[in-house]
Amino acid sequence: MQWEIEIIKWFQSFQNVFFDSFFWLISLLASVFGAFLLFIIFYFFASKKYAFYFAISLIINICFNYILKFFFNRPRPFEVDSNIINKLEAIGQSFPSGHMVCATTMVFFILLFVLQKCKKKWIKILSIILCAIFLVLTAISRMYLGQHYLTDLISGTLLSLILCVSLLSLVKKQLVL
């Protein structure tokens, strides 16, 4: 756990007003707020059914996330080390990261949509790259803001992927766009 605290301190060593605002915005986009915006986009520009499956998947992911948070009850980094600056008013436990669960669910459904609907290979590749950058920035933002350890972020990503793939395998035929 000490190595994870050192990673957070390293990211926070670059703190300035720009990074504070930038990583706050990334965290906002990776939250339920960002997921709601994506739901609206799916609803009006993809299909109501696709938006519905996205919402159900997100709700299931968030529920599992809160169950794990309750079970593991891991304190946030700023609660463990007074040298870590808490840059947000977060409540609850650290493990796993709800923002990574949310961001990974969003990325999963964005890529599923793009890979199914787009014919141009360069759009598919660009989408994969942009989604990967978004996930990396989300992870960095959560550490920079003092909210999560690296293992919280990895576990949130894996939890979301496992649940999204499981849901997809159950409703695969219904989710074809």
ROBA-503913 format. One record per residue: residue number from 0; residue in three letters; x, y, z of N, C-alpha, C in turn. Coordinates in steps of 0.05 Angstrom, whole numbers, always signed. Example, Ala and Ser with C-alpha at 12.3 -4.5 7.8 and 13.67 -1.06 7.14 Angstrom:
REM ROBA-503913
   k   r     nX     nY     nZ    caX    caY    caZ     cX     cY     cZ
   0 ALA   +264   -114   +156   +246    -90   +156   +264    -66   +156
   1 SER   +257    -45   +142   +273    -21   +143   +258     +1   +157
//
This chain:
REM ROBA-503913
   k   r     nX     nY     nZ    caX    caY    caZ     cX     cY     cZ
   0 MET    +16    -24     +0     +0     +0     +0    +17    +25     +0
   1 GLN    +41    +24    +11    +58    +48    +12    +67    +56    -16
   2 TRP    +71    +37    -34    +79    +43    -61    +56    +58    -76
   3 GLU    +32    +51    -69     +9    +65    -81     +7    +94    -71
   4 ILE    +13    +98    -46    +13   +125    -35    +35   +142    -48
   5 GLU    +58   +130    -54    +79   +144    -68    +71   +152    -96
   6 ILE    +56   +135   -109    +46   +142   -136    +28   +166   -135
   7 ILE    +10   +167   -115     -8   +189   -112     +8   +215   -106
   8 LYS    +27   +213    -88    +44   +236    -81    +58   +246   -106
   9 TRP    +68   +228   -123    +81   +236   -147    +63   +252   -166
  10 PHE    +38   +241   -170    +19   +256   -187    +13   +283   -174
  11 GLN    +10   +284   -148     +3   +309   -135    +26   +329   -134
  12 SER    +50   +319   -139    +73   +338   -140    +72   +356   -164
  13 PHE    +55   +350   -183    +51   +367   -207    +27   +386   -204
  14 GLN    +17   +389   -180     -8   +404   -177     -5   +433   -184
  15 ASN    -25   +443   -198    -28   +471   -205    -57   +476   -212
  16 VAL    -64   +501   -216    -92   +508   -221   -103   +494   -246
  17 PHE    -86   +493   -268    -96   +480   -292   -102   +451   -287
  18 PHE    -83   +436   -275    -88   +407   -270   -111   +403   -251
  19 ASP   -114   +420   -231   -137   +418   -213   -163   +419   -228
  20 SER   -166   +439   -246   -190   +442   -262   -193   +420   -283
  21 PHE   -171   +413   -296   -172   +392   -317   -180   +365   -306
  22 PHE   -168   +357   -284   -174   +331   -273   -201   +330   -259
  23 TRP   -210   +353   -249   -237   +355   -238   -257   +350   -260
  24 LEU   -252   +363   -284   -270   +359   -307   -270   +330   -316
  25 ILE   -246   +318   -318   -245   +289   -326   -261   +272   -306
  26 SER   -258   +277   -281   -273   +262   -261   -303   +266   -264
  27 LEU   -311   +291   -270   -339   +296   -274   -350   +280   -298
  28 LEU   -335   +280   -320   -343   +265   -344   -344   +235   -339
  29 ALA   -327   +226   -321   -326   +197   -315   -346   +189   -293
  30 SER   -363   +207   -285   -382   +202   -263   -409   +196   -274
  31 VAL   -428   +194   -256   -456   +189   -264   -466   +212   -281
  32 PHE   -456   +236   -277   -463   +259   -294   -456   +254   -323
  33 GLY   -431   +245   -328   -422   +238   -355   -438   +215   -366
  34 ALA   -444   +196   -350   -460   +173   -359   -488   +182   -367
  35 PHE   -500   +200   -352   -526   +211   -359   -526   +225   -386
  36 LEU   -505   +241   -390   -502   +254   -417   -500   +233   -439
  37 LEU   -484   +212   -434   -481   +191   -454   -508   +176   -459
  38 PHE   -523   +172   -437   -549   +159   -440   -567   +176   -458
  39 ILE   -567   +202   -455   -583   +220   -471   -574   +218   -501
  40 ILE   -548   +217   -505   -538   +214   -533   -546   +188   -545
  41 PHE   -543   +166   -530   -552   +140   -540   -582   +140   -545
  42 TYR   -597   +151   -527   -627   +151   -529   -636   +165   -555
  43 PHE   -624   +188   -561   -634   +204   -583   -619   +198   -609
  44 PHE   -594   +188   -608   -579   +185   -632   -572   +156   -639
  45 ALA   -575   +137   -621   -570   +109   -627   -597    +95   -627
  46 SER   -606    +86   -604   -633    +75   -602   -641    +74   -573
  47 LYS   -667    +74   -569   -677    +73   -541   -669    +47   -528
  48 LYS   -669    +25   -543   -661     -1   -533   -632     -1   -524
  49 TYR   -615    +11   -540   -586    +12   -533   -582    +29   -508
  50 ALA   -596    +51   -506   -595    +69   -483   -605    +53   -458
  51 PHE   -625    +38   -461   -636    +22   -439   -615     +1   -429
  52 TYR   -603    -13   -448   -582    -33   -440   -558    -19   -427
  53 PHE   -551     +4   -437   -529    +19   -424   -537    +26   -395
  54 ALA   -561    +37   -392   -570    +45   -365   -572    +21   -346
  55 ILE   -582     -1   -355   -584    -25   -338   -556    -35   -331
  56 SER   -538    -36   -350   -511    -44   -344   -498    -26   -324
  57 LEU   -501     +0   -327   -489    +19   -309   -501    +16   -280
  58 ILE   -527    +12   -278   -539     +8   -252   -529    -17   -239
  59 ILE   -527    -39   -254   -517    -64   -243   -488    -60   -234
  60 ASN   -472    -47   -250   -444    -42   -243   -441    -25   -218
  61 ILE   -457     -5   -216   -456    +13   -192   -465     -2   -167
  62 CYS   -486    -19   -170   -495    -35   -147   -473    -54   -137
  63 PHE   -460    -69   -156   -438    -86   -148   -415    -71   -136
  64 ASN   -410    -47   -147   -388    -31   -136   -394    -23   -107
  65 TYR   -418    -15   -101   -425     -7    -73   -424    -31    -54
  66 ILE   -432    -54    -64   -430    -78    -47   -401    -84    -40
  67 LEU   -383    -82    -60   -355    -87    -55   -343    -65    -37
  68 LYS   -351    -40    -41   -341    -19    -23   -349    -24     +6
  69 PHE   -374    -33    +10   -383    -39    +37   -367    -63    +49
  70 PHE   -363    -83    +32   -349   -107    +41   -320   -102    +48
  71 PHE   -305    -87    +31   -277    -82    +35   -271    -59    +54
  72 ASN   -288    -39    +54   -287    -16    +72   -258     -3    +73
  73 ARG   -246     +0    +50   -219    +12    +48   -221    +42    +49
  74 PRO   -205    +54    +68   -206    +83    +70   -192    +96    +45
  75 ARG   -200   +121    +40   -188   +136    +18   -160   +144    +25
  76 PRO   -143   +149     +5   -115   +155    +10   -110   +179    +28
  77 PHE   -126   +200    +25   -122   +223    +42   -130   +218    +71
  78 GLU   -145   +197    +76   -151   +189   +104   -129   +173   +117
  79 VAL   -112   +162   +100    -90   +145   +110    -64   +161   +113
  80 ASP    -59   +179    +95    -34   +195    +95    -41   +224    +94
  81 SER    -33   +239   +114    -40   +268   +116    -25   +284    +95
  82 ASN     -5   +273    +82     +9   +288    +61     -6   +287    +34
  83 ILE    -26   +271    +32    -42   +269     +8    -64   +290    +10
  84 ILE    -66   +307    -10    -85   +328    -10   -112   +318    -22
  85 ASN   -133   +322     -6   -160   +316    -15   -171   +339    -31
  86 LYS   -172   +336    -57   -180   +358    -75   -210   +357    -81
  87 LEU   -225   +338    -70   -254   +335    -75   -267   +328    -49
  88 GLU   -293   +334    -48   -309   +325    -25   -322   +298    -32
  89 ALA   -306   +277    -27   -316   +250    -33   -326   +237     -7
  90 ILE   -345   +220    -10   -355   +205    +13   -352   +175     +6
  91 GLY   -353   +159    +27   -352   +130    +23   -323   +120    +21
  92 GLN   -322    +94    +15   -297    +80    +15   -283    +82    -12
  93 SER   -258    +73    -12   -241    +76    -35   -243    +52    -55
  94 PHE   -246    +28    -45   -243     +4    -62   -270     -8    -68
  95 PRO   -276    -13    -94   -263     -5   -118   -272    +23   -127
  96 SER   -260    +34   -147   -266    +61   -156   -292    +62   -172
  97 GLY   -312    +77   -161   -337    +80   -175   -334    +96   -201
  98 HIS   -316   +115   -202   -311   +130   -226   -300   +112   -248
  99 MET   -282    +94   -241   -272    +75   -262   -293    +56   -271
 100 VAL   -310    +47   -253   -333    +30   -260   -350    +45   -280
 101 CYS   -356    +69   -274   -373    +85   -292   -360    +91   -319
 102 ALA   -335   +100   -318   -320   +106   -342   -316    +81   -360
 103 THR   -310    +59   -348   -307    +34   -363   -333    +25   -376
 104 THR   -355    +28   -362   -381    +21   -373   -387    +39   -397
 105 MET   -381    +65   -394   -386    +83   -416   -369    +76   -440
 106 VAL   -343    +71   -435   -325    +65   -457   -333    +38   -471
 107 PHE   -341    +19   -455   -350     -7   -466   -373     -3   -486
 108 PHE   -393    +13   -478   -416    +17   -495   -410    +35   -518
 109 ILE   -393    +55   -515   -385    +72   -537   -371    +54   -558
 110 LEU   -352    +38   -550   -337    +22   -569   -355     +0   -581
 111 LEU   -372    -11   -566   -391    -31   -577   -407    -18   -599
 112 PHE   -417     +6   -595   -432    +20   -615   -416    +27   -639
 113 VAL   -392    +38   -635   -375    +46   -658   -366    +22   -674
 114 LEU   -359     +1   -660   -349    -23   -674   -372    -37   -690
 115 GLN   -396    -34   -681   -419    -46   -695   -428    -28   -718
 116 LYS   -428     -2   -715   -440    +16   -734   -422    +28   -755
 117 CYS   -397    +33   -747   -379    +47   -766   -365    +27   -785
 118 LYS   -364    +35   -809   -352    +18   -830   -322    +26   -834
 119 LYS   -315    +51   -828   -288    +60   -833   -269    +51   -810
 120 LYS   -248    +38   -819   -229    +27   -800   -215    +50   -783
 121 TRP   -209    +72   -795   -196    +94   -781   -213   +105   -759
 122 ILE   -239   +106   -762   -258   +115   -741   -257    +95   -718
 123 LYS   -257    +70   -724   -256    +49   -703   -230    +52   -687
 124 ILE   -207    +55   -701   -181    +57   -688   -180    +82   -671
 125 LEU   -189   +105   -683   -189   +130   -668   -207   +128   -643
 126 SER   -229   +115   -645   -247   +112   -622   -234    +96   -600
 127 ILE   -221    +74   -608   -207    +58   -588   -185    +74   -574
 128 ILE   -170    +89   -589   -149   +106   -577   -160   +127   -559
 129 LEU   -181   +141   -567   -193   +162   -551   -205   +151   -525
 130 CYS   -218   +128   -528   -229   +115   -504   -208   +106   -484
 131 ALA   -186    +95   -495   -163    +87   -478   -151   +112   -464
 132 ILE   -148   +134   -478   -138   +158   -466   -157   +168   -444
 133 PHE   -183   +167   -449   -202   +175   -429   -200   +158   -403
 134 LEU   -197   +132   -407   -194   +114   -383   -168   +120   -368
 135 VAL   -146   +125   -382   -121   +131   -369   -123   +158   -354
 136 LEU   -135   +178   -367   -138   +204   -355   -157   +202   -330
 137 THR   -177   +186   -332   -195   +182   -309   -179   +170   -286
 138 ALA   -163   +150   -291   -147   +138   -270   -128   +158   -258
 139 ILE   -114   +173   -274    -95   +193   -265   -110   +214   -248
 140 SER   -134   +222   -258   -149   +243   -244   -157   +234   -216
 141 ARG   -164   +209   -213   -173   +200   -187   -150   +198   -167
 142 MET   -126   +192   -178   -102   +193   -160    -93   +221   -155
 143 TYR    -92   +238   -175    -84   +266   -172   -102   +280   -152
 144 LEU   -128   +274   -153   -147   +287   -135   -147   +275   -107
 145 GLY   -130   +254   -103   -127   +242    -76   -149   +223    -68
 146 GLN   -164   +213    -87   -187   +197    -81   -183   +167    -81
 147 HIS   -164   +157    -97   -161   +129   -100   -132   +119   -103
 148 TYR   -128    +94    -96   -103    +80   -100   -105    +67   -128
 149 LEU    -82    +60   -139    -81    +47   -165    -97    +21   -165
 150 THR    -96     +5   -144   -111    -20   -143   -141    -15   -143
 151 ASP   -150     +7   -132   -179    +14   -133   -187    +18   -162
 152 LEU   -170    +31   -177   -176    +38   -205   -175    +13   -223
 153 ILE   -156     -4   -219   -154    -28   -234   -178    -46   -228
 154 SER   -184    -49   -203   -207    -66   -195   -233    -55   -206
 155 GLY   -237    -29   -205   -261    -17   -216   -264    -23   -246
 156 THR   -242    -21   -260   -242    -26   -289   -248    -56   -294
 157 LEU   -235    -74   -280   -240   -102   -284   -269   -110   -276
 158 LEU   -279    -99   -254   -307   -105   -246   -326    -97   -268
 159 SER   -323    -73   -279   -340    -63   -300   -338    -80   -325
 160 LEU   -314    -87   -333   -311   -103   -357   -324   -131   -354
 161 ILE   -320   -143   -331   -332   -170   -326   -362   -168   -327
 162 LEU   -373   -148   -314   -403   -146   -314   -414   -138   -341
 163 CYS   -400   -120   -355   -409   -112   -382   -408   -135   -402
 164 VAL   -387   -150   -401   -385   -174   -419   -406   -195   -412
 165 SER   -410   -198   -386   -431   -218   -377   -458   -209   -387
 166 LEU   -465   -184   -383   -491   -174   -393   -493   -177   -423
 167 LEU   -472   -170   -437   -472   -172   -466   -477   -201   -475
 168 SER   -464   -220   -461   -468   -248   -469   -497   -257   -464
 169 LEU   -511   -244   -445   -539   -251   -440   -558   -239   -460
 170 VAL   -551   -215   -470   -570   -201   -487   -559   -195   -515
 171 LYS   -540   -211   -523   -525   -206   -548   -543   -202   -572
 172 LYS   -562   -219   -575   -580   -218   -599   -598   -194   -598
 173 GLN   -606   -186   -574   -624   -163   -572   -609   -136   -575
 174 LEU   -583   -136   -571   -568   -112   -572   -555   -105   -599
 175 VAL   -560   -122   -618   -550   -116   -645   -564    -91   -656
 176 LEU   -549    -72   -664   -561    -46   -673   -571    -48   -702
//
